[in-house]
Amino acid sequence: MFSNIPQVTKNILILNGLFFLATFVLKNQGIDLISLFGAHYVNSPLFKPYQVITYFFMHSNSDFLHIVFNMLLLVMFGSHLERMWGPKRFFIFYIASAVGAFTIYNIIGVYEIHQLKTALSSSVDIEMINNIIKESNSGADLQFRMSNYFSQLPDYTKIDGVKLGKYIENSYTPMVGASGAIFGIMAAFAYLFPNTELMLLFPPIPVKAKYLISGYFIYELFKSYDAPGDNVAHLAHVGGAITGFIIVLIWNKNRKTFY
């Protein structure tokens, strides 16, 4: 089965596996690859330009099903697209969908960080907060450093703690996972093969791709507004799907046959 996977799809699968393994091994050595290579908002003190690319090869070790599900969908749908388009076009499509997911995810997040920063009390030294965020080695370390900082503030009770906590959370927490690119792939598959029947596991009934994937997209669109605190970047999923659909729409604007 593995030998039958097209080359680009196979390489993406291998890279995700290697990054996942490295994240697990280096975590025990005190090196947090999630924070280093995950995608922070562009106005976060932890943002680095290379994260726009590295984030979609990263998956959290605490959610093994996340990478398994993503890689299963990659092989299922990505293999078909790569065989049809060829490796070069498929690779461009995959990267573009992931970058599109990052971009749309950032539109809201960057605005939220800016608004939170503006709303904070003047007694809060934002530069000091940002330095603490950058110097922290882990979430526990960040919490410890922030507790020490707050204990030194004579007017701490006047600070809007909820807004400051949200600012720290948004600045420190990265987005990881290939889901944005995978949603781009699924959107392209649903457009090109809308009548292909996909078998559900629970319940085991066939559903056409155009219905199943469209329903999944609508669910993610709803969750992006309804569940902002569930630790899932629903907006990135939506962004990847929209980007992928636009690209395949342009590439196949003269297409009249669907399967």
N, C-alpha and C positions, 0 to 999 in steps of 0.2 A: 504493500500500500504506500509506504513512504517513498519508494523509488518511483512511483507513478505521479507524485506531486510535481507540478511544474517548478522550474528552478527558482524564480523570484519568490513565489509563494513558500517554497521550501526554505529558502534563505531567511525570509522574514520569520518563519516558524522557529528556525534554529536560533536566530538572534534574540527573540523573545525568551526562549528557554534559557539561553546563556545569561542574559541579564537577570532573569528571575533567580537562577542559581547563584550568581555573583552577589545579588542583593542579600540572599540568605546567608551565604558564607561570610561576607564582609560585615554584616550586621553584628556578628559575634566578635568581630575585631574592633568594634566601635566606629565603623564607617557607615554612614547613612546614605546609601545611593539613591534612595527615594527622594530625600531632600535635595541632593546634589543634581540629579538628572530629571526629577519630576518637573512639571511645568508650573512655575509660580506666575502670578499675575505680573504684567510688565511693570507695574509701579510698586511691586513688592521689593523690599531690600534684598531678597534672596534670588531675584530673577537674573538669569544669564541667557544670552541669545541662543546658545546651543541647546537650551531646554526645549525650544520649539521643535527640534528633531528628536532629541533623546527621550522625551516623555512617553512617546507611543511605543517604546520598547520596554518600558518599565511596568511591573505589576507588583502590587503589595503581597508580601509573603503571608499576611494574615487572611487573605482571601484567595485561596487556591482555585476555587471554582471560577473566579474572574478570568484568569489566564486560560484555563481549560475551555471555558465557553467561547472566549474570543478566538482562540486558535482553532477550535472546531468549526466555527463559522468562517474563518479565514480559508480553511481547507475546502469546506463545502462550496462556498460561493466564489472565493478568489481563484480557485483552480480553473473554474469554467471561464471566468473573465480573462485570465492570463492566456489560456489556450486560444481564445477568440481574438484577443488584441495583440498578443505577443508580449514578451517580457518587458520591453522598453516602455510601451504605452501603459501597461499595467502598473509598473513601478512608479511612473509619473502620476498616475491616477491615485495610487495608494498614498503617496507623500502629500499630494494636493488635498486629499480628503482629510488627512490628519492635521495639516496646517490650517485648513478651513475650520475644523472643529476647534482648534486652539484659538483662532481669531474670534469666532462668535462667542466662545466661552469667556474670552477676555473682555468683550464689550460691556457686559454687565458687571463683572468682577472689578475691573479697573474703576468704573464709576462708583461702585460701592465703597471701595477703599478711599477714593478721593472724598466722598461725602462723609465718611466716618472720620477721616483726618480733619476735615474742616469743622466738624461738630464737636471735636474734643475740647476740653477745657484748656485754657492757656497755661494752666499749671502743669500740663503734661508735656514733657520734653520729647517731641516726636523723634528727633535725631538720636536721643538716648535710647528710646524704645527700639528704633531700627537697629542700632548697634547691638543691643541685647539679643534681638532676634537673629542677627547674623552670627553672633558669637556662640549661640546655644548649640550644643551637640545633639540634643534630643528634645522631645516634648517635655519630659520630666525636668530636664536641665533648664529649659525655658521657663517653666512654671516656678522653679526654685529661684532663678535670677529675677523674675518679675516680682516675686514675693519680697525679696530683699530690697528691690527698688522702691516698691510701694511703702515699705515700712519706714523709709527715710523721708516720705512726703508728709509735711505737717498738715496739709489740707487735703489729704487723700479722700476724706469723706465727701468732699465737694466734687470729686471726679465722677463722671458718668461711667461707672464700671462696666455696664453692659456694652456700650459703644466701644470702649477701649478693648474689652475682651474680644469683641467681634473683629476689631481692626487687627489685633494680634493673630487671631485665628485665620483670617483671610490672607494675611501677609505670610504666615508660616506654612500653611497647609498647601501642598502641591497637588496638581492633577496628574494622574498616571493612568496608563492603560492604552490599548490599541482600539478601544471601543469606537472612537470617533472615525477612524479609518475603516473599521468593520462596518459601521452604519453607512458609510459612503459606498462600500462594496455591495451591501444589501440593497441600497437604493438603486444602484446600477443594475443589479440582477433583476429586481422587480420591474424595472423599465424594459429591459431587453427580453426577459422571459416571464412575462406577467401571468401566463396561463400554466406554467410549470407547477405541478402539484407537489407540495412539501408535506411530509407526514409528521404530524404532531406526536409527541410521546404521551402526553396526558391531556385529553383522551387521544387514543391512536386513530385519528381521522385525517384524511388528506384535505389540505387547504391550498388554494392557488396562491402563488407568490405575491401577486398584486394585493390580495386581501390580507395575508398574514403580515407581510412587511409593512404595508401601509398602516395596519392596526398597531403594530409595534411602534412605528414612528409617532402616531397620534398619542399613544400612551406616554412616550418619552417627552413629547411636547407638553402634555398636561402636567407631568411630574416636574418639569423644569420650573413651573410656577407654583405647584402645589406642595412640593416637598424639598425646599431649599436646604434643609438640615440633615438629609439622610445619607450624606457622605458619598453620593453618586453624582457625577458630573453630567446630569441629564442634558444640560444645554450644549455640552460638547457632542453628545450623541446626535442631537438635532442639527448642530452645525455641520457635522460630518455627513449626515444624510443629505442635507440641502446642497452642500458643496458637490458631493458625488453625483447627485441628480442633475445639477446644472451642467457639470462637465459632460456627462453621458448624453444629455439632451443636445449639447452643442456638437459633440462628435458624431451623433447619429440623427442630425436634423432632417436628413433625406430618407431615413429608414421608414419603410411602409409595412414591413413584415415583422410580426412579433410571435413569440413561441410560448 
